[in-house]
């Protein structure tokens, strides 16, 4: 597999209200992705997603988050200490751990969590999510202008506590 500068995972279910934030953001940023970036849009992270990290220099996981009070959070993620014991609905740290176990490494990875409130089947985005995704699009487009790990780390450290 050839090296690629960036792998972006956009996670969520477009039929479940604010859970659609990941895929919706992916569709908005697709034209801003650096050349050779791999974009994966899926309902949930699975063990197989670790294979997508092979050869990547940097990874970004985008998902709805019901644990943030700010429009979005951005943080660096590390492989978890243990391997997952199930095969579906993994967290980013577990995908990174599988990648590390399979390939002997995992790329530096970051998580963008967009504030979410409503996950009802058949609903559209909440009013708050519609506003928050606009801020997240601007933020991610700025990230994509310079997808370098040191820059992203500095940005993540600056957003700590938000």
Residue frames as qw, qx, qy, qz and C-alpha x, y, z in Angstrom:
[[0.000, 0.890, 0.457, 0.000, 0.00, 0.00, 0.00],
 [0.410, 0.502, -0.030, 0.761, 1.33, 3.43, -0.88],
 [0.256, -0.307, -0.454, 0.796, 1.96, 6.09, 1.69],
 [0.039, -0.742, -0.455, -0.491, -0.81, 8.62, 2.05],
 [0.135, 0.373, -0.337, 0.854, -0.55, 11.83, 3.98],
 [0.357, -0.080, 0.439, -0.821, -3.91, 11.63, 5.70],
 [0.255, -0.315, -0.888, -0.216, -6.79, 9.27, 6.44],
 [0.323, -0.130, 0.233, -0.908, -10.08, 10.83, 7.54],
 [0.158, -0.321, -0.934, 0.008, -12.81, 8.76, 9.19],
 [0.358, -0.163, 0.046, -0.918, -16.26, 10.38, 9.33],
 [0.145, -0.166, -0.964, 0.148, -18.50, 8.31, 11.57],
 [0.322, 0.202, 0.415, -0.826, -22.26, 8.49, 12.01],
 [0.226, 0.414, 0.872, 0.135, -25.72, 7.53, 10.87],
 [0.036, -0.078, -0.245, -0.966, -27.40, 10.07, 8.63],
 [0.438, -0.449, -0.628, -0.460, -30.83, 8.77, 9.68],
 [0.582, -0.536, -0.547, 0.274, -30.38, 9.52, 13.38],
 [0.204, -0.966, -0.152, 0.044, -30.47, 13.26, 13.96],
 [0.088, -0.923, 0.371, 0.045, -27.20, 14.75, 15.15],
 [0.782, -0.235, 0.532, 0.225, -25.43, 11.43, 14.62],
 [0.690, 0.629, 0.273, 0.231, -25.24, 12.57, 10.98],
 [0.111, -0.954, 0.176, 0.216, -22.66, 15.25, 11.87],
 [0.538, -0.411, 0.610, 0.412, -19.62, 13.16, 10.85],
 [0.528, 0.339, 0.666, 0.404, -20.87, 12.20, 7.37],
 [0.205, 0.930, 0.305, 0.029, -22.32, 15.69, 6.80],
 [0.246, -0.857, 0.301, 0.338, -19.03, 17.34, 7.67],
 [0.587, -0.143, 0.663, 0.442, -17.22, 14.89, 5.35],
 [0.467, 0.629, 0.548, 0.291, -19.38, 15.92, 2.42],
 [0.023, 0.994, 0.091, -0.064, -18.66, 19.59, 3.14],
 [0.318, -0.787, 0.445, 0.285, -14.85, 19.20, 3.34],
 [0.868, 0.154, 0.426, 0.203, -14.30, 16.64, 0.59],
 [0.565, 0.767, 0.075, 0.296, -13.16, 19.22, -1.96],
 [0.120, -0.913, 0.337, -0.196, -10.62, 20.61, 0.56],
 [0.899, -0.328, 0.269, 0.110, -8.90, 17.29, 1.25],
 [0.084, -0.700, 0.608, 0.365, -5.22, 17.16, 0.29],
 [0.701, 0.399, -0.505, -0.308, -4.37, 14.98, -2.70],
 [0.532, 0.177, -0.821, 0.105, -4.10, 11.25, -1.91],
 [0.341, -0.193, 0.597, -0.700, -6.16, 11.62, 1.27],
 [0.295, -0.222, -0.910, -0.190, -8.37, 8.63, 1.99],
 [0.425, -0.173, 0.231, -0.858, -11.87, 9.54, 3.22],
 [0.266, -0.186, -0.946, -0.025, -13.87, 6.79, 4.91],
 [0.471, -0.201, 0.131, -0.849, -17.51, 7.45, 5.83],
 [0.451, -0.126, -0.882, -0.052, -19.19, 4.72, 7.86],
 [0.588, -0.639, -0.317, -0.381, -21.83, 4.15, 10.55],
 [0.682, -0.700, 0.209, -0.040, -19.31, 2.99, 13.15],
 [0.143, 0.698, -0.702, -0.009, -15.66, 2.13, 13.52],
 [0.990, -0.061, 0.037, -0.125, -14.76, -1.53, 13.13],
 [0.728, -0.423, 0.422, 0.336, -11.61, -3.62, 13.41],
 [0.702, 0.413, 0.401, 0.419, -11.20, -3.56, 9.62],
 [0.143, 0.982, 0.045, 0.119, -10.74, 0.21, 9.70],
 [0.565, -0.678, 0.353, 0.311, -7.29, -0.36, 11.19],
 [0.716, 0.162, 0.488, 0.472, -6.18, -1.57, 7.76],
 [0.303, 0.884, 0.245, 0.258, -6.99, 1.87, 6.32],
 [0.324, -0.921, 0.179, 0.119, -4.27, 3.35, 8.53],
 [0.823, -0.092, 0.330, 0.453, -1.49, 1.39, 6.84],
 [0.525, 0.301, 0.269, 0.749, 0.95, 3.84, 5.29],
 [0.084, -0.908, -0.286, -0.295, -0.83, 6.90, 6.73],
 [0.414, 0.263, -0.352, 0.797, 1.21, 9.70, 8.22],
 [0.173, -0.012, 0.379, -0.909, -1.78, 11.26, 10.00],
 [0.178, -0.423, -0.862, -0.216, -5.37, 10.31, 10.87],
 [0.251, -0.087, 0.208, -0.941, -8.46, 12.33, 11.73],
 [0.109, -0.397, -0.911, 0.017, -11.60, 10.82, 13.27],
 [0.247, -0.137, -0.016, -0.959, -14.77, 12.95, 13.01],
 [0.295, -0.384, -0.874, -0.037, -17.89, 12.06, 14.99],
 [0.400, -0.697, -0.187, -0.565, -20.80, 13.49, 16.92],
 [0.375, 0.061, -0.700, 0.605, -20.10, 14.01, 20.63],
 [0.458, -0.706, -0.401, -0.362, -22.65, 14.22, 23.41],
 [0.697, -0.506, -0.287, 0.419, -20.01, 15.00, 26.05],
 [0.401, 0.043, 0.017, 0.915, -18.90, 18.47, 24.99],
 [0.022, 0.785, 0.451, -0.424, -20.39, 21.83, 25.87],
 [0.012, -0.590, 0.317, 0.743, -18.45, 23.68, 23.15],
 [0.697, 0.507, -0.128, -0.491, -19.39, 23.48, 19.46],
 [0.916, 0.267, -0.293, 0.056, -16.60, 20.94, 18.96],
 [0.599, -0.681, 0.397, 0.139, -13.52, 19.47, 20.57],
 [0.725, 0.587, -0.349, 0.086, -10.21, 18.57, 18.98],
 [0.572, -0.658, 0.484, -0.068, -7.71, 16.34, 20.70],
 [0.348, 0.477, -0.798, -0.118, -4.91, 13.93, 19.98],
 [0.928, -0.174, 0.090, -0.317, -5.72, 10.25, 20.42],
 [0.015, -0.541, 0.841, -0.008, -3.39, 7.38, 21.32],
 [0.630, -0.021, -0.744, -0.221, -3.78, 3.63, 20.92],
 [0.725, -0.540, 0.130, -0.407, -5.51, 2.07, 23.90],
 [0.212, -0.556, 0.793, -0.129, -3.48, -0.27, 26.05],
 [0.538, 0.034, 0.833, -0.128, -5.66, -3.23, 25.27],
 [0.097, -0.005, -0.752, -0.652, -6.97, -4.81, 22.12],
 [0.611, -0.049, 0.027, -0.790, -10.72, -4.78, 21.54],
 [0.293, -0.044, 0.943, -0.152, -12.57, -7.92, 22.51],
 [0.539, 0.571, 0.572, -0.238, -15.45, -7.35, 20.11],
 [0.500, 0.132, 0.543, 0.662, -15.55, -6.58, 16.42],
 [0.100, 0.678, 0.455, 0.568, -17.94, -3.65, 16.02],
 [0.267, -0.909, -0.187, -0.260, -18.52, -0.17, 17.40],
 [0.726, -0.154, -0.207, 0.637, -14.92, 0.61, 18.35],
 [0.141, -0.950, -0.028, 0.276, -13.57, 3.89, 19.64],
 [0.491, 0.817, -0.290, 0.083, -10.69, 5.56, 17.76],
 [0.256, -0.690, 0.663, -0.138, -8.14, 4.47, 20.39],
 [0.795, -0.047, 0.599, -0.085, -9.10, 0.83, 19.80],
 [0.763, 0.641, 0.076, 0.032, -8.74, 1.17, 16.02],
 [0.175, 0.852, -0.473, 0.141, -5.30, 2.67, 16.59],
 [0.556, -0.461, 0.678, -0.140, -4.39, -0.22, 18.92],
 [0.877, 0.261, 0.404, -0.012, -5.38, -2.76, 16.25],
 [0.551, 0.814, -0.157, 0.097, -3.33, -0.85, 13.68],
 [0.143, -0.772, 0.599, -0.156, -0.35, -0.85, 16.01],
 [0.734, -0.212, 0.636, -0.106, -0.72, -4.58, 16.63],
 [0.836, 0.456, 0.304, 0.025, -1.06, -5.43, 12.92],
 [0.580, 0.753, -0.059, 0.306, 1.50, -3.06, 11.43],
 [0.701, -0.149, -0.262, 0.647, 3.76, -2.38, 14.38],
 [0.147, -0.106, -0.092, 0.979, 2.73, 1.27, 14.34],
 [0.141, 0.782, 0.607, 0.014, -0.21, 3.60, 14.19],
 [0.308, 0.502, 0.101, 0.802, -0.08, 7.11, 12.78],
 [0.016, -0.154, -0.410, 0.899, -0.51, 10.18, 14.93],
 [0.130, -0.514, -0.760, -0.375, -4.28, 10.59, 15.21],
 [0.099, 0.018, 0.283, -0.954, -6.73, 13.27, 16.24],
 [0.011, -0.529, -0.849, -0.007, -10.42, 13.28, 17.10],
 [0.164, -0.126, -0.062, -0.976, -12.86, 16.03, 16.22],
 [0.057, -0.447, -0.873, 0.185, -16.05, 15.66, 18.26],
 [0.143, -0.303, -0.237, -0.912, -18.94, 17.89, 17.20],
 [0.272, 0.047, 0.616, -0.738, -21.52, 18.71, 19.88],
 [0.382, -0.194, -0.750, -0.504, -24.66, 16.59, 19.47],
 [0.350, -0.104, 0.511, -0.778, -27.93, 16.47, 21.38],
 [0.765, 0.209, 0.254, -0.554, -30.53, 14.51, 19.44],
 [0.054, -0.315, 0.905, 0.282, -30.20, 11.00, 18.03],
 [0.644, 0.285, 0.540, -0.460, -33.79, 10.11, 17.16],
 [0.417, 0.133, 0.793, 0.423, -34.37, 7.91, 14.13],
 [0.266, 0.665, 0.614, 0.332, -35.69, 9.90, 11.18],
 [0.135, -0.933, -0.164, 0.291, -34.90, 13.34, 12.60],
 [0.541, 0.706, -0.087, 0.449, -32.69, 15.94, 10.96],
 [0.477, 0.131, -0.407, 0.768, -29.97, 17.92, 12.68],
 [0.284, -0.760, -0.469, 0.350, -30.92, 19.90, 15.76],
 [0.156, 0.972, 0.065, 0.164, -30.76, 23.68, 15.54],
 [0.449, -0.800, 0.368, 0.154, -27.61, 23.69, 17.70],
 [0.749, -0.082, 0.546, 0.367, -25.91, 21.04, 15.54],
 [0.532, 0.730, 0.311, 0.295, -26.62, 23.07, 12.38],
 [0.053, -0.979, 0.171, -0.095, -24.76, 25.99, 13.93],
 [0.629, -0.594, 0.477, 0.154, -21.94, 23.88, 15.37],
 [0.814, 0.213, 0.428, 0.329, -21.19, 22.10, 12.09],
 [0.378, 0.895, 0.043, 0.233, -20.58, 25.48, 10.44],
 [0.288, -0.866, 0.407, -0.044, -17.86, 26.24, 12.99],
 [0.783, -0.249, 0.547, 0.157, -16.41, 22.75, 12.61],
 [0.738, 0.576, 0.258, 0.241, -16.23, 23.07, 8.80],
 [0.161, 0.945, -0.210, 0.195, -14.18, 26.27, 9.09],
 [0.538, -0.667, 0.515, -0.027, -11.91, 24.65, 11.68],
 [0.844, 0.009, 0.507, 0.176, -11.32, 21.47, 9.65],
 [0.617, 0.748, 0.102, 0.222, -10.67, 23.37, 6.43],
 [0.073, -0.909, 0.387, -0.136, -7.96, 25.28, 8.30],
 [0.722, -0.396, 0.565, 0.046, -6.49, 21.98, 9.54],
 [0.836, 0.342, 0.398, 0.162, -6.47, 20.60, 6.01],
 [0.333, 0.928, -0.160, 0.044, -4.48, 23.57, 4.70],
 [0.190, 0.653, -0.690, 0.246, -1.49, 22.20, 6.57],
 [0.931, -0.264, -0.121, -0.222, -1.91, 18.56, 7.63],
 [0.461, 0.466, -0.622, 0.428, 1.24, 18.37, 9.74],
 [0.677, -0.412, -0.593, 0.141, 1.34, 16.54, 13.06],
 [0.396, -0.142, -0.365, 0.831, 3.28, 19.23, 14.96],
 [0.186, -0.204, -0.131, -0.952, 0.82, 21.92, 13.88],
 [0.626, -0.395, -0.519, -0.429, -2.18, 19.76, 14.78],
 [0.617, -0.300, -0.586, 0.431, -0.64, 18.95, 18.18],
 [0.168, -0.018, -0.221, 0.961, -0.18, 22.65, 18.92],
 [0.410, -0.274, -0.304, -0.815, -3.78, 23.35, 17.91],
 [0.690, -0.363, -0.616, -0.113, -5.04, 20.46, 20.06],
 [0.481, -0.214, -0.508, 0.681, -3.07, 21.68, 23.07],
 [0.031, -0.082, 0.031, -0.996, -4.55, 25.15, 22.55],
 [0.563, -0.287, -0.385, -0.672, -8.09, 23.75, 22.58],
 [0.427, -0.135, -0.833, 0.325, -7.63, 21.74, 25.79],
 [0.028, -0.319, -0.608, 0.727, -10.46, 22.39, 28.16],
 [0.340, 0.146, -0.187, -0.910, -12.87, 23.63, 25.52]]
